[in-house]
Amino acid sequence: MKFYYPEFLFGLLLIAIPVIIHLFNFRKFKKVYFSNTSFLKDIQQQTSSRRNIKERLILLSRILAITFLVLAFAKPYIPQENTVSANQSHLVSIYIDNSFSMEAVNQDGRLLDEAKRKAKEIVATYGLTDKFQLLSNDFNGSQNRLLDKEAFLEALDALEISARTNDYQQILNQQERFFKTNNGYQKHAYLLSDFQQQGNLQLQKDSTAKYHLIKLKANSLPNVAVDSVWFISPLHRPQSKEQLVVRVKNYSDKSLEDVSLNLKINNQIKAIGKVAIAPRESSLDTLTFSGLNTGWQKGELKVKDYPMIFDDALFFTFQVKKELPITIINSTVEANAITSAFDTDSFFKVQSIGESQINYSDLKQQQLIVLHNLKHISEGLSQQLIAYLKNGSNLSVFLPLEADLASYTNFLKAAGANYPIRYQKDSVMAASLNLKHPVFENVFENIPQQIDLPRTSAYYQLSNITKTNKQNLMEVDASLPLLQAYQIGKGNLYLSAIPLEPQISNFTNHGLFLPLLFKMALLKRQEQKLFYILGMQETALIDNVDLAASEVLTLKSAQQEIIPELRNTSLGTVIFFADQVKEQGFYDLYKQDKLIAMLAFNQSRNESDLSYASDTDLNNSFGKNTEIIEAGTSSIANQIKEVKLGASLWKLCIILVLIFLAIEMLLVKYFKIQANKTAIN
């Protein structure tokens, strides 16, 4: 055991005071005369013996009370077990949370500024030979260097809010790697943060280091964030009506009414709205707008909220296409009902080709591929179509009259769909439609009770092997589907069991045929994300870009210009952002002077929830060898000095002082001095 203030041990001399009082009895006695004193002498001897016991017990309790009071002021402690040498230097890793939640305020200002002040107090408690690491959410290479006090303070002053966030385990892993690469020191790790809730975690950390959690408390603040947006239709046509679904979340414990929504497209207000949000819940709203021209569009949805404003705006981009490429693969290239249907709308750019004319590199650019009257599917075409589907495009298969069932079976099996078993000559009429499927959305203004559906005199009987990713769109009954839809990878496969020849069915002449074809073409999934999240190691997939040896793609914003890493794959060109994108907003992707795409980046919403972990949660997560320190408003330097020395015993000393004072009071009040009563006959 050692003492933090050993000079207070001179106070043990105060023990002499109760000893002196005990030795010199200052009580005055009154003389009383008796004629016979023999009986009184016996009583006096018994009383004196009991008084001596009482006085000695009182003296002992006073001595112990004074002793432990002096020890409490001297602050005794038990040195840490891993303290190798009193002269050994310290290696100190200080993590400062510089995420957006640290922009919250308390009575001392921003939490980040308070964290910086506390970090300076911590550093001040160490010596000139001690070394430091300044760690933040940025995790850049310079944060792995050993720093002296002066260099640490310079780096600390330059620290600012970062868009990147890390969980507790990632932080502990960084500190552990730092400790392992620098041996021969006493190790101390400090984490200064508001410690937002991250669930019930069992964290792994360096068992040879002492961990100190400095909790910074913010004022209770309501926070509203734009959580996400998405379009009801992923395809955008010039001047068409657009419907944008928005999700806004209330992170406070109070209901919010009339939260204003403001939607801008290309810096022009396109829609406004208001939502009410229950505590800790999300609210959805749909904003409708139109009047867009062809090309890339920049969208911004905003709410009004203060002081946490980093999540009040969400940026997104999308493309309005001039036309939609569609390829029809036939046995012949003659015009047919499908070509005629798409020709009714100039938005669709249709090409009809034979199998021998297929340019496989061009397939991935198509919004929809239609197999019509194609008797045989080659193995090469089968592989390309499956890759095309998995990449997120649509494929419609209309089985011909004289289909090569073996080749169709091989293709559809490989794709994960049902396949034709036999050609059945039997007159049937569709009895029901799956109106819940998106292909029928907005097709009917109202549905009559006796709806006239397509008829056919022959059809293909389909297998019933695939069930999980299949939906019947049109059927005679559950066992006799005429049109099915499958989700294959990111794309959609539509399989018709009805041949389109007019002598077989009236499908091509039915009023349902044209809107059904249009929906098959328009329901392609989103080619590119509406937005990306900073610090999430995300990638973007765009159409393949051919670059010469000296050419690069450049990502530009008003504040930044970067050259991202690229990788060409069979699905397209993958762009890796890593940590290069620092600020939220819009970024233009260029090949030389040609605009390739527009991308939007937003701050992570992980910091939006201002709910904090309790001491119990932190103790359970961080485990042994961890000290939790409340930052408060006063200096924490003395707390740090005590904690880094070892287990402090001054609180135990105070408890013992109170115990011995209580014993003294009990002795004085309840220990009675009485002689044994003797009967006198």
C-alpha positions as MATLAB code, in Angstrom:
seq = 'MKFYYPEFLFGLLLIAIPVIIHLFNFRKFKKVYFSNTSFLKDIQQQTSSRRNIKERLILLSRILAITFLVLAFAKPYIPQENTVSANQSHLVSIYIDNSFSMEAVNQDGRLLDEAKRKAKEIVATYGLTDKFQLLSNDFNGSQNRLLDKEAFLEALDALEISARTNDYQQILNQQERFFKTNNGYQKHAYLLSDFQQQGNLQLQKDSTAKYHLIKLKANSLPNVAVDSVWFISPLHRPQSKEQLVVRVKNYSDKSLEDVSLNLKINNQIKAIGKVAIAPRESSLDTLTFSGLNTGWQKGELKVKDYPMIFDDALFFTFQVKKELPITIINSTVEANAITSAFDTDSFFKVQSIGESQINYSDLKQQQLIVLHNLKHISEGLSQQLIAYLKNGSNLSVFLPLEADLASYTNFLKAAGANYPIRYQKDSVMAASLNLKHPVFENVFENIPQQIDLPRTSAYYQLSNITKTNKQNLMEVDASLPLLQAYQIGKGNLYLSAIPLEPQISNFTNHGLFLPLLFKMALLKRQEQKLFYILGMQETALIDNVDLAASEVLTLKSAQQEIIPELRNTSLGTVIFFADQVKEQGFYDLYKQDKLIAMLAFNQSRNESDLSYASDTDLNNSFGKNTEIIEAGTSSIANQIKEVKLGASLWKLCIILVLIFLAIEMLLVKYFKIQANKTAIN';
ca = [
       0.000    0.000    0.000;
       1.211    3.508   -0.882;
      -0.011    7.035   -0.207;
      -0.873    9.765   -2.664;
      -0.357   12.521   -0.022;
       2.086   10.961    2.493;
       2.674   14.323    4.204;
      -0.741   13.981    5.857;
       0.601   11.022    7.851;
       2.051   13.534   10.314;
      -1.533   13.939   11.388;
      -1.206   10.612   13.237;
       0.357   12.657   16.030;
      -3.200   13.696   16.846;
      -3.626   10.258   18.393;
      -1.854   11.701   21.431;
      -4.894   13.852   22.256;
      -7.281   11.036   23.322;
      -4.372    9.239   25.025;
      -3.598   12.321   27.138;
      -7.271   12.714   27.988;
      -7.351    9.086   29.060;
      -4.255    9.339   31.262;
      -5.384   12.496   33.030;
      -8.832   12.067   34.366;
     -10.169   15.615   34.698;
     -13.420   14.581   36.423;
     -13.970   16.124   39.917;
     -15.329   13.867   42.678;
     -17.437   14.892   45.681;
     -16.581   13.453   49.089;
     -19.366   11.685   51.025;
     -18.737   10.323   54.560;
     -20.031    6.932   55.714;
     -19.814    5.294   59.117;
     -19.025    1.869   57.615;
     -16.997    1.681   54.342;
     -16.305   -2.040   53.984;
     -19.285   -2.637   51.742;
     -18.530    0.509   49.689;
     -14.960   -0.639   49.055;
     -16.251   -3.827   47.455;
     -18.623   -1.850   45.199;
     -15.849    0.595   44.290;
     -13.542   -2.209   43.138;
     -16.200   -3.688   40.835;
     -17.136   -0.293   39.402;
     -13.504    0.676   38.779;
     -12.892   -2.520   36.808;
     -15.871   -1.937   34.536;
     -14.962    1.730   34.089;
     -11.454    0.791   32.958;
     -12.858   -1.548   30.279;
     -15.253    1.117   29.006;
     -12.627    3.859   28.917;
     -10.137    1.669   27.089;
     -12.717    0.700   24.464;
     -13.633    4.353   23.994;
      -9.928    5.234   23.721;
      -9.387    2.505   21.119;
     -12.353    3.647   19.003;
     -11.113    7.270   19.125;
      -7.577    6.254   18.164;
      -8.852    4.176   15.236;
     -11.216    6.952   14.111;
      -8.368    9.498   14.091;
      -6.032    7.005   12.379;
      -8.401    6.289    9.500;
      -9.317    9.965    9.190;
      -5.644   10.819    8.698;
      -5.243    7.918    6.267;
      -8.235    9.156    4.270;
      -6.515   12.522    3.791;
      -3.271   10.760    2.832;
      -5.267    8.811    0.173;
      -3.815    5.298    0.374;
      -3.892    3.088   -2.712;
      -2.832   -0.370   -3.806;
      -0.516   -0.120   -6.845;
      -1.644   -1.785  -10.079;
      -0.546   -5.366  -10.527;
       0.833   -4.648  -13.998;
       3.034   -1.838  -12.735;
       6.471   -3.188  -13.562;
       8.607   -0.336  -12.357;
       8.018    2.981  -10.698;
      10.366    4.538  -13.270;
       8.645    2.947  -16.279;
       7.108    5.387  -18.783;
       3.449    5.359  -19.742;
       1.954    4.704  -23.170;
      -1.353    6.544  -23.358;
      -3.946    6.086  -26.115;
      -6.660    8.749  -26.037;
      -9.697    8.271  -28.266;
     -11.886   11.309  -28.840;
     -15.271   10.719  -30.409;
     -15.565   13.298  -33.176;
     -18.774   11.995  -34.723;
     -21.752   14.252  -35.365;
     -23.425   13.445  -32.055;
     -20.555   15.319  -30.387;
     -21.985   18.527  -31.813;
     -24.629   18.325  -29.091;
     -24.204   20.878  -26.314;
     -24.306   21.104  -22.532;
     -23.636   23.917  -20.077;
     -19.970   23.972  -21.134;
     -20.608   24.185  -24.884;
     -20.064   21.560  -27.573;
     -19.256   18.054  -26.375;
     -16.301   17.895  -28.770;
     -14.798   21.027  -27.217;
     -15.331   19.605  -23.736;
     -13.665   16.358  -24.814;
     -10.644   18.340  -26.001;
     -10.391   20.143  -22.655;
     -10.606   16.879  -20.737;
      -7.954   15.345  -22.983;
      -5.607   18.216  -22.147;
      -6.222   17.619  -18.434;
      -5.409   13.944  -18.887;
      -2.163   14.674  -20.713;
      -1.150   17.142  -17.995;
      -1.107   14.331  -15.410;
       1.679   12.480  -17.236;
       5.414   13.073  -17.373;
       7.783   14.268  -20.062;
       8.940   10.743  -20.931;
       5.411    9.423  -21.491;
       4.140    8.891  -25.048;
       0.680    9.386  -26.504;
      -1.650    8.395  -29.315;
      -4.505   10.618  -30.469;
      -7.220    8.440  -31.964;
     -10.447    9.648  -33.567;
     -13.057    8.224  -35.916;
     -10.913    9.162  -38.912;
      -8.494    6.215  -38.386;
      -5.872    7.809  -40.641;
      -2.235    6.738  -40.757;
      -0.933    9.678  -38.732;
      -2.913    8.454  -35.721;
      -0.620    5.438  -35.347;
       2.436    7.570  -34.508;
       3.951    8.012  -31.047;
       3.514   11.599  -29.905;
       5.080   13.619  -27.134;
       2.980   16.093  -25.165;
       3.548   19.025  -27.488;
       2.802   17.078  -30.674;
      -0.295   15.561  -29.083;
      -1.691   18.961  -28.119;
      -1.079   20.303  -31.635;
      -2.933   17.353  -33.177;
      -5.705   17.767  -30.609;
      -6.277   21.415  -31.507;
      -6.642   20.448  -35.187;
      -9.285   17.778  -34.519;
     -12.723   18.534  -35.982;
     -16.065   16.799  -36.486;
     -15.899   13.871  -38.916;
     -18.575   12.134  -40.978;
     -17.103    8.739  -40.175;
     -18.376    6.591  -37.306;
     -16.925    3.481  -35.682;
     -18.273    1.047  -33.138;
     -16.594    0.382  -29.786;
     -14.898   -2.815  -30.968;
     -13.232   -1.072  -33.911;
     -11.852    1.567  -31.544;
     -10.541   -1.024  -29.085;
      -8.926   -2.951  -31.940;
      -7.065    0.181  -33.051;
      -5.817    0.825  -29.524;
      -4.774   -2.795  -29.059;
      -2.742   -2.733  -32.296;
      -1.066    0.468  -31.122;
      -0.136   -1.103  -27.772;
       1.248   -4.255  -29.397;
       3.552   -2.308  -31.701;
       4.985   -0.266  -28.800;
       6.287   -2.414  -25.953;
       7.977   -1.542  -22.661;
       5.383    0.902  -21.361;
       2.622    0.975  -18.796;
      -0.521    1.073  -20.945;
      -3.500    3.356  -20.423;
      -6.436    3.768  -22.808;
      -8.899    6.654  -22.515;
     -12.175    6.916  -24.417;
     -13.889   10.312  -24.348;
     -17.371   10.055  -25.824;
     -21.072   10.526  -25.221;
     -21.297    6.710  -25.518;
     -24.418    6.309  -27.592;
     -26.209    3.004  -27.251;
     -24.780    0.244  -29.423;
     -26.661   -2.747  -28.015;
     -25.486   -5.501  -25.687;
     -21.874   -6.074  -26.705;
     -19.152   -8.296  -25.311;
     -16.049   -6.361  -26.295;
     -12.542   -7.765  -26.669;
      -9.668   -5.560  -25.521;
      -6.001   -5.614  -24.458;
      -5.869   -7.412  -21.100;
      -2.586   -5.695  -20.149;
      -3.968   -2.153  -20.432;
      -6.082   -0.096  -18.065;
      -9.171    1.439  -19.685;
     -10.837    4.685  -18.621;
     -14.206    5.759  -20.028;
     -14.841    9.506  -19.764;
     -18.587   10.059  -20.164;
     -19.662   13.392  -21.601;
     -23.291   14.326  -21.026;
     -25.302   16.489  -23.412;
     -28.473   18.375  -22.700;
     -31.619   16.462  -23.566;
     -32.414   17.447  -27.144;
     -35.174   16.409  -29.566;
     -33.920   15.328  -32.963;
     -35.690   14.723  -36.264;
     -33.893   13.176  -39.219;
     -34.693   12.502  -42.857;
     -34.033    8.783  -42.786;
     -34.522    7.698  -46.401;
     -36.309    8.315  -49.703;
     -37.312    6.079  -52.595;
     -39.430    6.300  -55.730;
     -42.550    4.216  -56.250;
     -41.385    3.680  -59.834;
     -37.639    3.303  -60.418;
     -37.995    4.489  -64.023;
     -38.345    8.178  -64.802;
     -39.821    9.584  -68.006;
     -39.639   13.207  -69.203;
     -42.503   15.396  -67.930;
     -44.149   12.423  -66.185;
     -45.609   12.411  -62.689;
     -43.136   11.250  -60.044;
     -43.995    9.880  -56.606;
     -41.290   10.042  -53.948;
     -41.794    8.212  -50.656;
     -39.998    9.852  -47.718;
     -39.324    8.446  -44.273;
     -38.729   10.864  -41.396;
     -37.812    9.627  -37.921;
     -38.428   11.205  -34.523;
     -35.577   10.330  -32.139;
     -37.099   12.157  -29.177;
     -39.537   11.024  -26.484;
     -42.161   13.603  -27.468;
     -44.755   13.574  -30.237;
     -44.068   16.028  -33.036;
     -46.814   17.686  -35.059;
     -46.590   19.447  -38.419;
     -42.979   18.617  -39.225;
     -42.373   20.515  -42.472;
     -40.969   18.754  -45.535;
     -39.364   20.675  -48.372;
     -38.385   18.952  -51.632;
     -36.089   20.608  -54.148;
     -35.111   19.207  -57.542;
     -32.226   21.027  -59.197;
     -32.585   23.843  -56.625;
     -36.269   24.377  -57.492;
     -39.009   23.683  -54.946;
     -41.104   20.835  -56.330;
     -43.195   19.755  -53.347;
     -43.875   20.545  -49.699;
     -45.604   18.547  -47.003;
     -46.152   18.063  -43.286;
     -46.032   14.940  -41.153;
     -46.815   14.040  -37.547;
     -44.447   11.618  -35.848;
     -44.966    9.661  -32.640;
     -42.112    9.389  -30.096;
     -39.287    7.118  -31.247;
     -41.193    6.291  -34.438;
     -40.928    6.923  -38.176;
     -43.500    8.498  -40.451;
     -43.964    7.956  -44.195;
     -45.265   10.486  -46.676;
     -45.504   10.553  -50.475;
     -44.575   13.711  -52.364;
     -45.800   14.085  -55.952;
     -44.174   16.297  -58.578;
     -43.597   16.475  -62.339;
     -42.080   18.632  -65.066;
     -38.637   17.047  -65.318;
     -36.499   17.187  -68.439;
     -34.139   14.455  -69.582;
     -30.787   14.054  -67.856;
     -29.477   13.748  -64.314;
     -31.499   15.293  -61.498;
     -30.291   16.499  -58.086;
     -32.807   16.129  -55.271;
     -32.733   17.485  -51.722;
     -35.319   16.780  -49.023;
     -35.134   18.932  -45.872;
     -36.785   19.245  -42.476;
     -36.289   22.032  -39.948;
     -34.584   20.975  -36.733;
     -32.155   22.590  -34.277;
     -29.453   22.269  -32.986;
     -28.735   18.817  -34.498;
     -28.791   19.818  -38.164;
     -26.402   17.342  -39.799;
     -29.267   14.923  -40.558;
     -31.881   17.512  -41.575;
     -31.203   17.179  -45.310;
     -30.957   14.126  -47.509;
     -29.388   14.385  -50.960;
     -30.223   12.030  -53.829;
     -29.764   11.776  -57.589;
     -31.620   10.019  -60.382;
     -31.721   10.030  -64.166;
     -34.596   10.880  -66.462;
     -33.961    8.948  -69.645;
     -34.802   10.177  -73.095;
     -35.708    6.695  -74.306;
     -35.843    3.095  -73.162;
     -33.917    0.439  -75.139;
     -35.776   -2.835  -75.742;
     -34.598   -5.837  -77.741;
     -36.897   -8.486  -79.211;
     -35.177  -11.733  -80.181;
     -37.129  -13.667  -82.836;
     -36.646  -16.542  -85.193;
     -37.340  -13.908  -87.858;
     -36.923  -10.125  -87.768;
     -40.332   -9.376  -89.216;
     -42.643   -6.983  -87.416;
     -44.912   -8.640  -84.875;
     -47.496   -7.790  -82.240;
     -44.853   -6.992  -79.613;
     -42.980   -4.606  -81.907;
     -46.232   -2.913  -82.878;
     -47.217   -2.487  -79.229;
     -43.981   -0.738  -78.243;
     -44.051    1.424  -81.374;
     -47.136    3.177  -79.991;
     -44.909    5.092  -77.537;
     -41.824    6.927  -78.800;
     -40.203    6.539  -75.364;
     -39.439    2.915  -76.228;
     -36.560    2.350  -78.629;
     -37.182   -1.117  -80.023;
     -34.918   -3.338  -82.088;
     -35.999   -6.738  -83.406;
     -33.165   -9.170  -84.175;
     -32.572  -12.832  -84.916;
     -30.459  -15.038  -82.675;
     -27.538  -14.875  -85.107;
     -27.504  -11.061  -84.869;
     -27.164  -10.823  -81.078;
     -24.435   -8.526  -79.777;
     -23.904   -9.908  -76.275;
     -22.044   -6.822  -75.030;
     -25.111   -4.763  -75.940;
     -27.564   -6.901  -73.947;
     -26.686   -5.380  -70.580;
     -27.749   -1.943  -71.867;
     -31.292   -3.138  -72.580;
     -34.161   -2.321  -70.268;
     -36.141   -5.330  -71.455;
     -35.347   -8.355  -73.604;
     -38.234  -10.277  -75.122;
     -37.942  -13.820  -76.455;
     -40.688  -14.206  -79.055;
     -41.198  -17.105  -81.415;
     -37.649  -18.309  -80.662;
     -37.747  -22.071  -81.093;
     -34.332  -22.899  -79.588;
     -32.176  -21.270  -76.885;
     -28.463  -21.923  -77.273;
     -26.248  -22.537  -74.252;
     -24.344  -19.303  -74.853;
     -27.528  -17.233  -75.032;
     -28.835  -18.993  -71.926;
     -25.765  -18.007  -69.889;
     -25.912  -14.395  -71.076;
     -29.610  -14.072  -70.289;
     -29.153  -15.420  -66.754;
     -26.293  -12.970  -66.120;
     -28.479  -10.221  -67.563;
     -31.288  -11.110  -65.155;
     -29.056  -11.254  -62.095;
     -27.698   -7.821  -62.958;
     -31.165   -6.344  -62.452;
     -32.824   -6.276  -65.866;
     -36.078   -7.769  -67.144;
     -36.693  -10.690  -69.478;
     -40.025  -11.737  -71.005;
     -40.321  -15.242  -72.455;
     -43.245  -16.045  -74.764;
     -43.117  -19.730  -75.644;
     -43.563  -20.408  -79.394;
     -45.789  -23.037  -80.954;
     -42.926  -25.358  -81.837;
     -40.570  -24.784  -78.924;
     -37.532  -26.984  -78.342;
     -38.646  -28.054  -74.890;
     -35.222  -29.458  -73.970;
     -33.389  -26.145  -74.561;
     -36.112  -24.134  -72.806;
     -36.069  -26.576  -69.895;
     -32.280  -26.262  -69.511;
     -32.450  -22.465  -69.613;
     -35.392  -22.042  -67.228;
     -34.036  -24.624  -64.770;
     -30.686  -22.830  -64.673;
     -32.494  -19.526  -64.116;
     -34.503  -20.969  -61.219;
     -37.933  -20.925  -62.891;
     -40.543  -23.492  -63.847;
     -40.264  -24.991  -67.330;
     -42.689  -26.327  -69.977;
     -43.545  -30.004  -69.597;
     -45.889  -30.497  -72.567;
     -47.898  -28.642  -75.186;
     -51.595  -28.968  -74.359;
     -54.403  -28.388  -76.881;
     -57.352  -27.326  -74.779;
     -59.555  -24.226  -74.850;
     -59.318  -22.281  -71.610;
     -59.911  -18.720  -70.412;
     -58.010  -16.919  -67.680;
     -60.124  -16.710  -64.547;
     -58.130  -14.369  -62.304;
     -55.332  -11.799  -62.192;
     -52.867  -11.120  -59.396;
     -53.815   -7.475  -58.980;
     -51.365   -7.057  -56.091;
     -48.404   -7.450  -58.425;
     -46.836   -4.178  -59.683;
     -47.431   -5.098  -63.366;
     -51.155   -4.487  -62.837;
     -50.789   -1.326  -60.748;
     -52.787    1.575  -62.254;
     -53.824   -0.608  -65.210;
     -57.511   -0.604  -64.209;
     -59.460    2.463  -63.097;
     -62.120    0.090  -61.797;
     -62.546   -3.641  -62.222;
     -65.916   -5.008  -63.392;
     -67.268   -8.077  -61.686;
     -67.465  -10.033  -64.968;
     -64.101   -9.083  -66.453;
     -63.233  -10.426  -69.899;
     -59.789  -12.051  -69.752;
     -57.648  -13.621  -72.508;
     -58.620  -16.967  -74.086;
     -56.462  -19.607  -75.724;
     -57.039  -22.897  -77.551;
     -53.624  -24.263  -76.552;
     -51.025  -23.658  -73.874;
     -47.917  -25.137  -72.269;
     -48.293  -27.068  -69.051;
     -45.629  -25.714  -66.663;
     -43.823  -27.619  -63.940;
     -44.464  -26.713  -60.318;
     -40.962  -27.095  -58.877;
     -40.110  -23.449  -58.167;
     -42.349  -21.915  -55.494;
     -40.359  -19.451  -53.361;
     -39.608  -16.677  -55.880;
     -42.661  -17.196  -58.121;
     -45.962  -15.375  -58.499;
     -48.839  -16.298  -60.793;
     -49.958  -13.173  -62.649;
     -52.727  -14.751  -64.701;
     -54.238  -18.188  -64.203;
     -57.160  -20.452  -64.921;
     -56.753  -21.835  -61.408;
     -53.866  -22.376  -59.014;
     -52.754  -25.498  -60.885;
     -52.960  -23.915  -64.346;
     -50.956  -20.669  -64.601;
     -50.890  -18.813  -67.923;
     -48.435  -16.048  -66.950;
     -45.841  -16.137  -64.167;
     -43.290  -13.703  -62.709;
     -39.996  -14.672  -61.043;
     -37.416  -12.672  -59.176;
     -34.031  -13.816  -60.482;
     -31.151  -12.067  -58.735;
     -31.904   -8.365  -59.087;
     -34.059   -8.824  -62.187;
     -37.500  -10.065  -63.169;
     -38.377  -12.960  -65.456;
     -41.859  -13.130  -67.004;
     -42.908  -16.489  -68.462;
     -45.995  -16.852  -70.665;
     -47.502  -20.296  -71.227;
     -49.728  -18.888  -74.006;
     -48.322  -18.771  -77.564;
     -48.893  -15.358  -79.157;
     -50.019  -16.640  -82.543;
     -53.429  -15.086  -83.296;
     -54.846  -18.407  -84.458;
     -54.147  -19.848  -80.981;
     -55.141  -17.029  -78.585;
     -56.573  -13.527  -78.453;
     -53.866  -12.372  -76.029;
     -52.156   -9.939  -78.444;
     -55.513   -8.349  -79.343;
     -56.707   -8.115  -75.759;
     -56.745   -4.738  -74.020;
     -54.525   -6.161  -71.283;
     -51.607   -6.948  -73.602;
     -50.197   -3.475  -74.246;
     -50.168   -2.137  -70.635;
     -48.766   -5.475  -69.490;
     -45.840   -5.193  -71.926;
     -45.214   -1.595  -70.889;
     -45.119   -2.521  -67.207;
     -42.709   -5.392  -67.901;
     -40.360   -2.843  -69.470;
     -40.822   -0.125  -66.876;
     -40.513   -2.201  -63.713;
     -36.759   -2.520  -63.804;
     -35.101   -2.148  -60.428;
     -33.071    0.931  -59.620;
     -29.890    0.807  -61.686;
     -27.959    3.072  -59.355;
     -28.552    3.926  -55.725;
     -30.306    7.189  -55.051;
     -27.632    8.022  -52.461;
     -24.610    6.631  -50.631;
     -23.557    6.901  -46.988;
     -20.256    8.485  -45.991;
     -17.827    6.225  -44.149;
     -19.649    2.996  -45.038;
     -17.101    1.643  -47.566;
     -19.767    1.609  -50.275;
     -19.296    1.008  -53.988;
     -21.224    2.221  -57.030;
     -22.014    0.075  -60.072;
     -22.343    1.840  -63.421;
     -22.355    0.685  -67.026;
     -18.953   -0.438  -68.252;
     -16.663    2.467  -69.085;
     -13.809    1.909  -71.537;
     -10.719    3.865  -70.529;
      -7.445    4.314  -72.342;
      -4.234    3.717  -70.416;
      -3.885    7.409  -69.575;
      -7.565    8.035  -68.822;
      -9.217    8.109  -65.406;
     -12.650    8.812  -63.988;
     -12.870   11.904  -61.801;
     -15.407   12.507  -59.036;
     -15.958   16.229  -58.519;
     -17.886   18.428  -56.123;
     -17.729   22.108  -55.265;
     -15.264   21.347  -52.430;
     -13.415   18.245  -53.579;
     -12.022   16.361  -56.561;
     -10.906   12.737  -56.304;
      -9.855    9.891  -58.586;
     -11.635    6.749  -57.341;
     -10.444    3.190  -57.777;
     -12.229    1.296  -60.581;
     -12.775   -2.342  -61.448;
     -14.511   -3.630  -64.588;
     -16.696   -6.705  -64.086;
     -19.192   -8.635  -66.175;
     -21.952   -6.616  -64.505;
     -20.402   -3.198  -65.128;
     -17.770   -0.842  -63.729;
     -17.470   -0.874  -59.937;
     -16.334    2.376  -58.278;
     -14.644    2.182  -54.863;
     -14.885    5.337  -52.763;
     -13.069    4.121  -49.600;
     -12.561    7.187  -47.362;
     -11.912    9.630  -50.187;
     -15.321   11.319  -50.071;
     -15.334   13.580  -47.004;
     -18.343   15.874  -47.347;
     -22.012   15.168  -47.990;
     -23.609   16.572  -51.118;
     -23.566   16.036  -54.874;
     -20.643   14.657  -56.875;
     -20.304   14.524  -60.673;
     -18.493   11.586  -62.275;
     -16.547   12.571  -65.376;
     -14.582   10.786  -68.072;
     -12.441   13.630  -69.323;
     -15.115   16.300  -70.008;
     -18.007   13.852  -70.447;
     -20.508   13.498  -67.607;
     -20.975    9.793  -66.821;
     -23.175    9.941  -63.714;
     -24.188   12.026  -60.717;
     -23.863   10.640  -57.190;
     -25.168   11.863  -53.840;
     -23.562   11.260  -50.440;
     -25.161   11.701  -47.015;
     -24.029   11.533  -43.419;
     -24.701    8.306  -41.563;
     -27.871    8.330  -39.456;
     -26.143    6.207  -36.798;
     -25.462    9.423  -34.895;
     -29.035   10.668  -35.037;
     -30.266    8.669  -32.053;
     -29.182   10.603  -28.966;
     -29.776    7.711  -26.556;
     -26.845    6.940  -24.307;
     -25.509    3.799  -22.668;
     -25.799    3.521  -18.887;
     -22.867    2.725  -16.587;
     -24.245   -0.796  -16.220;
     -24.321   -1.256  -19.989;
     -20.752    0.000  -20.311;
     -19.485   -2.215  -17.491;
     -21.146   -5.232  -19.074;
     -19.692   -4.408  -22.488;
     -16.150   -3.391  -21.537;
     -15.730   -5.911  -18.709;
     -12.884   -5.951  -16.203;
     -10.019   -3.504  -15.913;
     -12.273   -0.579  -16.855;
     -12.938    2.622  -14.911;
     -15.924    4.863  -15.722;
     -15.415    8.554  -14.949;
     -18.150   11.173  -15.136;
     -16.706   14.258  -16.791;
     -18.888   16.737  -14.883;
     -17.938   20.379  -14.714;
     -14.816   20.141  -12.548;
     -11.303   19.055  -13.385;
     -10.749   15.326  -13.748;
      -6.968   15.557  -13.321;
      -7.034   14.351   -9.705;
      -9.393   11.504  -10.573;
      -7.048   10.435  -13.349;
      -4.015   10.577  -11.069;
      -5.723    8.360   -8.535;
      -7.061    5.881  -11.057;
      -3.794    5.374  -12.905;
      -1.931    4.689   -9.638;
      -4.150    1.807   -8.599;
      -7.039    0.862   -6.316;
      -7.895    3.843   -4.101;
      -8.728    3.149   -0.425;
      -9.670    6.581    0.908;
     -13.410    5.898    0.665;
     -12.953    2.764    2.761;
     -11.067    4.851    5.331;
     -13.962    7.328    5.574;
     -16.388    4.454    6.129;
     -14.197    3.087    8.939;
     -14.000    6.541   10.553;
     -17.777    6.696   10.687;
     -17.984    3.159   12.072;
     -15.558    3.850   14.929;
     -17.221    7.155   15.789;
     -20.535    5.306   15.978;
     -18.948    2.686   18.249;
     -17.662    5.446   20.532;
     -21.127    6.974   20.785;
     -22.683    3.603   21.586;
     -20.084    2.945   24.279;
     -20.675    6.315   25.909;
     -24.449    6.054   25.825;
     -25.222    2.402   26.483;
     -22.229    0.901   28.344;
     -23.486    1.295   31.965;
     -21.184    1.076   34.992;
     -23.108   -0.647   37.825;
     -21.962   -2.704   40.786;
     -23.500   -6.060   41.567;
     -26.366   -5.747   44.005;
     -25.767   -7.476   47.381;
     -28.508   -8.173   49.854;
     -27.954   -6.911   53.459;
     -29.461   -8.995   56.124;
];
